[in-house]
Protein backbone atom coordinates (compact mmCIF):
# COMPACT_ATOMS: atom_id res chain seq x y z
CA UNK A 1 0.00 0.00 0.00
CA UNK A 2 2.76 2.43 0.88
CA UNK A 3 4.42 1.54 -2.34
CA UNK A 4 1.21 2.55 -4.15
CA UNK A 5 0.91 5.73 -2.12
CA UNK A 6 4.52 6.52 -2.89
CA UNK A 7 3.87 6.06 -6.61
CA UNK A 8 0.64 8.12 -6.59
CA UNK A 9 0.98 10.76 -3.86
CA UNK A 10 -1.31 13.15 -5.67
CA UNK A 11 -4.14 10.58 -5.84
CA UNK A 12 -3.80 9.80 -2.14
CA UNK A 13 -3.86 13.48 -1.23
CA UNK A 14 -6.95 14.07 -3.38
CA UNK A 15 -8.67 11.09 -1.77
CA UNK A 16 -7.85 12.28 1.75
CA UNK A 17 -8.91 15.81 0.88
CA UNK A 18 -12.21 14.56 -0.52
CA UNK A 19 -12.80 12.45 2.55
CA UNK A 20 -12.11 15.46 4.77
CA UNK A 21 -14.60 17.61 2.83
CA UNK A 22 -17.28 14.90 3.01
CA UNK A 23 -16.77 14.51 6.77
CA UNK A 24 -16.85 18.28 7.31
CA UNK A 25 -20.09 18.62 5.32
CA UNK A 26 -21.64 15.71 7.22
CA UNK A 27 -20.64 17.25 10.55
CA UNK A 28 -22.09 20.60 9.47
CA UNK A 29 -25.41 18.98 8.53
CA UNK A 30 -25.49 17.15 11.86
CA UNK A 31 -24.84 20.38 13.79
CA UNK A 32 -27.60 22.20 11.87
CA UNK A 33 -30.08 19.36 12.42
CA UNK A 34 -29.29 19.28 16.14
CA UNK A 35 -29.67 23.05 16.41
CA UNK A 36 -33.05 22.94 14.63
CA UNK A 37 -34.23 20.12 16.89
CA UNK A 38 -33.22 22.09 20.00
CA UNK A 39 -34.94 25.21 18.66
CA UNK A 40 -38.17 23.32 17.96
CA UNK A 41 -38.05 21.69 21.41
CA UNK A 42 -37.65 25.12 23.00
CA UNK A 43 -40.62 26.37 20.94
CA UNK A 44 -42.69 23.45 22.22
CA UNK A 45 -41.95 24.38 25.84
CA UNK A 46 -42.32 28.14 25.40
CA UNK A 47 -45.46 27.79 23.29
CA UNK A 48 -47.09 25.50 25.82
CA UNK A 49 -46.42 27.90 28.69
CA UNK A 50 -47.66 30.91 26.73
CA UNK A 51 -50.68 29.00 25.43
CA UNK A 52 -51.80 27.98 28.91
CA UNK A 53 -51.82 31.61 30.06
CA UNK A 54 -53.60 32.79 26.92
CA UNK A 55 -56.28 30.08 27.14
CA UNK A 56 -57.18 31.25 30.64
CA UNK A 57 -57.28 34.90 29.54
CA UNK A 58 -59.25 34.33 26.35
CA UNK A 59 -61.82 31.92 27.79
CA UNK A 60 -62.53 33.66 31.11
CA UNK A 61 -64.84 36.64 31.27
CA UNK A 62 -66.93 38.67 33.68
CA UNK A 63 -70.08 40.56 32.77
CA UNK A 64 -68.88 43.45 34.96
CA UNK A 65 -65.87 44.00 32.71
CA UNK A 66 -66.58 46.58 30.08
CA UNK A 67 -66.50 45.56 26.46
CA UNK A 68 -63.50 47.87 26.06
CA UNK A 69 -61.45 45.35 28.09
CA UNK A 70 -61.82 43.03 25.13
CA UNK A 71 -59.32 45.19 23.26
CA UNK A 72 -56.56 43.99 25.59
CA UNK A 73 -57.21 40.44 24.43
CA UNK A 74 -56.62 41.46 20.83
CA UNK A 75 -52.91 41.76 21.68
CA UNK A 76 -52.88 37.98 22.16
CA UNK A 77 -54.34 37.18 18.73
CA UNK A 78 -53.22 37.16 15.11
CA UNK A 79 -54.57 36.56 11.62
CA UNK A 80 -58.18 35.80 10.81
CA UNK A 81 -58.77 34.48 14.32
CA UNK A 82 -58.18 37.95 15.75
CA UNK A 83 -61.15 39.34 13.83
CA UNK A 84 -63.36 36.29 14.46
CA UNK A 85 -62.72 36.30 18.20
CA UNK A 86 -63.28 40.06 18.55
CA UNK A 87 -66.58 39.96 16.68
CA UNK A 88 -67.81 36.91 18.62
CA UNK A 89 -66.95 38.40 22.01
CA UNK A 90 -68.24 41.90 21.19
CA UNK A 91 -71.45 40.93 19.42
CA UNK A 92 -72.49 37.67 21.09
CA UNK A 93 -70.67 36.55 24.23
CA UNK A 94 -70.40 39.80 26.18
CA UNK A 95 -73.95 41.05 25.49
CA UNK A 96 -75.32 37.67 26.63
CA UNK A 97 -73.00 37.68 29.66
CA UNK A 98 -74.15 41.17 30.66
CA UNK A 99 -77.82 40.29 30.17
CA UNK A 100 -77.58 37.09 32.23
CA UNK A 101 -74.85 38.38 34.60
CA UNK A 102 -72.46 35.56 33.71
CA UNK A 103 -68.92 35.13 34.96
CA UNK A 104 -66.74 32.30 33.72
CA UNK A 105 -63.37 31.37 35.16
CA UNK A 106 -61.21 29.02 33.13
CA UNK A 107 -58.32 26.90 34.35
CA UNK A 108 -56.10 24.48 32.49
CA UNK A 109 -56.43 20.97 33.87
CA UNK A 110 -53.91 19.48 31.42
CA UNK A 111 -52.13 20.45 28.23
CA UNK A 112 -50.12 18.78 25.54
CA UNK A 113 -48.23 19.74 22.41
CA UNK A 114 -49.87 18.16 19.37
CA UNK A 115 -47.28 19.40 16.91
CA UNK A 116 -44.40 21.80 16.56
CA UNK A 117 -43.42 21.75 12.91
CA UNK A 118 -41.23 24.81 13.15
CA UNK A 119 -39.76 27.09 15.81
CA UNK A 120 -42.56 29.59 15.03
CA UNK A 121 -45.70 27.43 15.05
CA UNK A 122 -47.04 25.17 17.79
CA UNK A 123 -50.39 23.38 18.07
CA UNK A 124 -51.62 22.51 21.55
CA UNK A 125 -54.44 20.54 23.13
CA UNK A 126 -55.96 21.80 26.38
CA UNK A 127 -58.27 20.10 28.84
CA UNK A 128 -60.05 22.96 30.58
CA UNK A 129 -62.23 23.39 33.62
CA UNK A 130 -64.68 26.28 33.39
CA UNK A 131 -66.63 27.48 36.42
CA UNK A 132 -69.65 29.58 35.48
CA UNK A 133 -71.96 31.61 37.66
CA UNK A 134 -74.99 33.63 36.56
CA UNK A 135 -77.93 35.55 37.98
CA UNK A 136 -80.15 32.57 37.18
CA UNK A 137 -77.98 30.19 39.23
CA UNK A 138 -75.87 31.50 42.08
CA UNK A 139 -74.29 28.09 42.55
CA UNK A 140 -71.23 27.73 40.35
CA UNK A 141 -71.43 25.16 37.57
CA UNK A 142 -68.26 23.30 36.61
CA UNK A 143 -67.87 22.18 33.00
CA UNK A 144 -64.98 20.45 31.31
CA UNK A 145 -63.98 21.18 27.76
CA UNK A 146 -61.20 20.55 25.29
CA UNK A 147 -59.75 23.01 22.82
CA UNK A 148 -57.05 22.92 20.18
CA UNK A 149 -54.97 26.08 19.97
CA UNK A 150 -52.49 27.01 17.27
CA UNK A 151 -49.87 29.58 18.21
CA UNK A 152 -47.62 31.50 15.86
CA UNK A 153 -44.58 33.47 16.88
CA UNK A 154 -44.88 36.97 15.47
CA UNK A 155 -42.03 39.41 16.10
CA UNK A 156 -40.77 37.18 18.92
CA UNK A 157 -44.15 36.91 20.68
CA UNK A 158 -46.49 33.92 20.74
CA UNK A 159 -49.98 34.79 19.45
CA UNK A 160 -53.11 32.69 19.05
CA UNK A 161 -53.86 32.00 15.38
CA UNK A 162 -56.62 29.44 15.96
CA UNK A 163 -58.77 28.21 18.84
CA UNK A 164 -61.12 25.33 18.13
CA UNK A 165 -63.34 23.32 20.49
CA UNK A 166 -62.65 19.60 20.21
BAFIPA-336157 format. One line per field, with one value per residue (C-alpha): residue number from 1; residue in one letter; y negated, x, z. Coordinates in nm, 3 decimals, always signed. Layout:
BEGIN
pos	(NUM,...);
code	(A,...);
yy	(Y,...);
xx	(X,...);
zz	(Z,...);
END
This chain:
BEGIN
pos	(1,2,3,4,5,6,7,8,9,10,11,12,13,14,15,16,17,18,19,20,21,22,23,24,25,26,27,28,29,30,31,32,33,34,35,36,37,38,39,40,41,42,43,44,45,46,47,48,49,50,51,52,53,54,55,56,57,58,59,60,61,62,63,64,65,66,67,68,69,70,71,72,73,74,75,76,77,78,79,80,81,82,83,84,85,86,87,88,89,90,91,92,93,94,95,96,97,98,99,100,101,102,103,104,105,106,107,108,109,110,111,112,113,114,115,116,117,118,119,120,121,122,123,124,125,126,127,128,129,130,131,132,133,134,135,136,137,138,139,140,141,142,143,144,145,146,147,148,149,150,151,152,153,154,155,156,157,158,159,160,161,162,163,164,165,166);
code	(X,X,X,X,X,X,X,X,X,X,X,X,X,X,X,X,X,X,X,X,X,X,X,X,X,X,X,X,X,X,X,X,X,X,X,X,X,X,X,X,X,X,X,X,X,X,X,X,X,X,X,X,X,X,X,X,X,X,X,X,X,X,X,X,X,X,X,X,X,X,X,X,X,X,X,X,X,X,X,X,X,X,X,X,X,X,X,X,X,X,X,X,X,X,X,X,X,X,X,X,X,X,X,X,X,X,X,X,X,X,X,X,X,X,X,X,X,X,X,X,X,X,X,X,X,X,X,X,X,X,X,X,X,X,X,X,X,X,X,X,X,X,X,X,X,X,X,X,X,X,X,X,X,X,X,X,X,X,X,X,X,X,X,X,X,X);
yy	(+0.000,-0.243,-0.154,-0.255,-0.573,-0.652,-0.606,-0.812,-1.076,-1.315,-1.058,-0.980,-1.348,-1.407,-1.109,-1.228,-1.581,-1.456,-1.245,-1.546,-1.761,-1.490,-1.451,-1.828,-1.862,-1.571,-1.725,-2.060,-1.898,-1.715,-2.038,-2.220,-1.936,-1.928,-2.305,-2.294,-2.012,-2.209,-2.521,-2.332,-2.169,-2.512,-2.637,-2.345,-2.438,-2.814,-2.779,-2.550,-2.790,-3.091,-2.900,-2.798,-3.161,-3.279,-3.008,-3.125,-3.490,-3.433,-3.192,-3.366,-3.664,-3.867,-4.056,-4.345,-4.400,-4.658,-4.556,-4.787,-4.535,-4.303,-4.519,-4.399,-4.044,-4.146,-4.176,-3.798,-3.718,-3.716,-3.656,-3.580,-3.448,-3.795,-3.934,-3.629,-3.630,-4.006,-3.996,-3.691,-3.840,-4.190,-4.093,-3.767,-3.655,-3.980,-4.105,-3.767,-3.768,-4.117,-4.029,-3.709,-3.838,-3.556,-3.513,-3.230,-3.137,-2.902,-2.690,-2.448,-2.097,-1.948,-2.045,-1.878,-1.974,-1.816,-1.940,-2.180,-2.175,-2.481,-2.709,-2.959,-2.743,-2.517,-2.338,-2.251,-2.054,-2.180,-2.010,-2.296,-2.339,-2.628,-2.748,-2.958,-3.161,-3.363,-3.555,-3.257,-3.019,-3.150,-2.809,-2.773,-2.516,-2.330,-2.218,-2.045,-2.118,-2.055,-2.301,-2.292,-2.608,-2.701,-2.958,-3.150,-3.347,-3.697,-3.941,-3.718,-3.691,-3.392,-3.479,-3.269,-3.200,-2.944,-2.821,-2.533,-2.332,-1.960);
xx	(+0.000,+0.276,+0.442,+0.121,+0.091,+0.452,+0.387,+0.064,+0.098,-0.131,-0.414,-0.380,-0.386,-0.695,-0.867,-0.785,-0.891,-1.221,-1.280,-1.211,-1.460,-1.728,-1.677,-1.685,-2.009,-2.164,-2.064,-2.209,-2.541,-2.549,-2.484,-2.760,-3.008,-2.929,-2.967,-3.305,-3.423,-3.322,-3.494,-3.817,-3.805,-3.765,-4.062,-4.269,-4.195,-4.232,-4.546,-4.709,-4.642,-4.766,-5.068,-5.180,-5.182,-5.360,-5.628,-5.718,-5.728,-5.925,-6.182,-6.253,-6.484,-6.693,-7.008,-6.888,-6.587,-6.658,-6.650,-6.350,-6.145,-6.182,-5.932,-5.656,-5.721,-5.662,-5.291,-5.288,-5.434,-5.322,-5.457,-5.818,-5.877,-5.818,-6.115,-6.336,-6.272,-6.328,-6.658,-6.781,-6.695,-6.824,-7.145,-7.249,-7.067,-7.040,-7.395,-7.532,-7.300,-7.415,-7.782,-7.758,-7.485,-7.246,-6.892,-6.674,-6.337,-6.121,-5.832,-5.610,-5.643,-5.391,-5.213,-5.012,-4.823,-4.987,-4.728,-4.440,-4.342,-4.123,-3.976,-4.256,-4.570,-4.704,-5.039,-5.162,-5.444,-5.596,-5.827,-6.005,-6.223,-6.468,-6.663,-6.965,-7.196,-7.499,-7.793,-8.015,-7.798,-7.587,-7.429,-7.123,-7.143,-6.826,-6.787,-6.498,-6.398,-6.120,-5.975,-5.705,-5.497,-5.249,-4.987,-4.762,-4.458,-4.488,-4.203,-4.077,-4.415,-4.649,-4.998,-5.311,-5.386,-5.662,-5.877,-6.112,-6.334,-6.265);
zz	(+0.000,+0.088,-0.234,-0.415,-0.212,-0.289,-0.661,-0.659,-0.386,-0.567,-0.584,-0.214,-0.123,-0.338,-0.177,+0.175,+0.088,-0.052,+0.255,+0.477,+0.283,+0.301,+0.677,+0.731,+0.532,+0.722,+1.055,+0.947,+0.853,+1.186,+1.379,+1.187,+1.242,+1.614,+1.641,+1.463,+1.689,+2.000,+1.866,+1.796,+2.141,+2.300,+2.094,+2.222,+2.584,+2.540,+2.329,+2.582,+2.869,+2.673,+2.543,+2.891,+3.006,+2.692,+2.714,+3.064,+2.954,+2.635,+2.779,+3.111,+3.127,+3.368,+3.277,+3.496,+3.271,+3.008,+2.646,+2.606,+2.809,+2.513,+2.326,+2.559,+2.443,+2.083,+2.168,+2.216,+1.873,+1.511,+1.162,+1.081,+1.432,+1.575,+1.383,+1.446,+1.820,+1.855,+1.668,+1.862,+2.201,+2.119,+1.942,+2.109,+2.423,+2.618,+2.549,+2.663,+2.966,+3.066,+3.017,+3.223,+3.460,+3.371,+3.496,+3.372,+3.516,+3.313,+3.435,+3.249,+3.387,+3.142,+2.823,+2.554,+2.241,+1.937,+1.691,+1.656,+1.291,+1.315,+1.581,+1.503,+1.505,+1.779,+1.807,+2.155,+2.313,+2.638,+2.884,+3.058,+3.362,+3.339,+3.642,+3.548,+3.766,+3.656,+3.798,+3.718,+3.923,+4.208,+4.255,+4.035,+3.757,+3.661,+3.300,+3.131,+2.776,+2.529,+2.282,+2.018,+1.997,+1.727,+1.821,+1.586,+1.688,+1.547,+1.610,+1.892,+2.068,+2.074,+1.945,+1.905,+1.538,+1.596,+1.884,+1.813,+2.049,+2.021);
END
